[in-house]
Amino acid sequence: MIKLTDGDKFEAARSLTQDLTFQAAEEEFARRGVAFGEGQMRTLGMVGADGLYTNLGLLLSDQCAHSVKIAVFNGGKTRPGSLYAAGTP
C-alpha cells in the first residue's frame, strides 16, 4: 500500500544488476527496421540519467530472471528471460 502512494516507479528505479545484454531486443528492433542503441535506451527509460540501467532495462534484458505470462485468447505461455524473447513464438 505504501509503495503505491510514494511516487516511486519500479521500472524507473536503478537495477541492482548492471551486467546486462540486449541480444533479443537488438534482434527485435532490427527485425522491425528500428535503430537500437544508447540513445534509444535512454529515450525508452532503460538507462537512467546517471547512465545506469533501470529496472525496465533489466526487464527487457537477456538476464531478466522474472517469468512473464503472456495471455493469448486461446491459451497462454510462460517463458523466462527477456520480454522480447517471451513475446516471440
Long-range contacts (C-beta under 8 A, 24 or more apart in sequence): 10-55, 11-45, 11-54, 11-55, 11-56, 11-59, 12-45, 12-48, 12-54, 12-55, 12-56, 13-54, 13-55, 14-48, 14-50, 14-52, 14-53, 14-54, 14-55, 15-52, 15-53, 15-54, 15-55, 15-57, 15-58, 17-53, 17-58, 17-63, 18-52, 18-53, 19-63, 20-53, 20-57, 20-58, 20-61, 20-62, 20-63, 21-61, 21-62, 21-63, 22-60, 22-61, 22-62, 22-82, 23-62, 24-62, 24-81, 24-82, 24-84, 24-85, 25-60, 25-61, 25-82, 25-84, 27-84, 28-84, 28-88, 59-83, 60-84
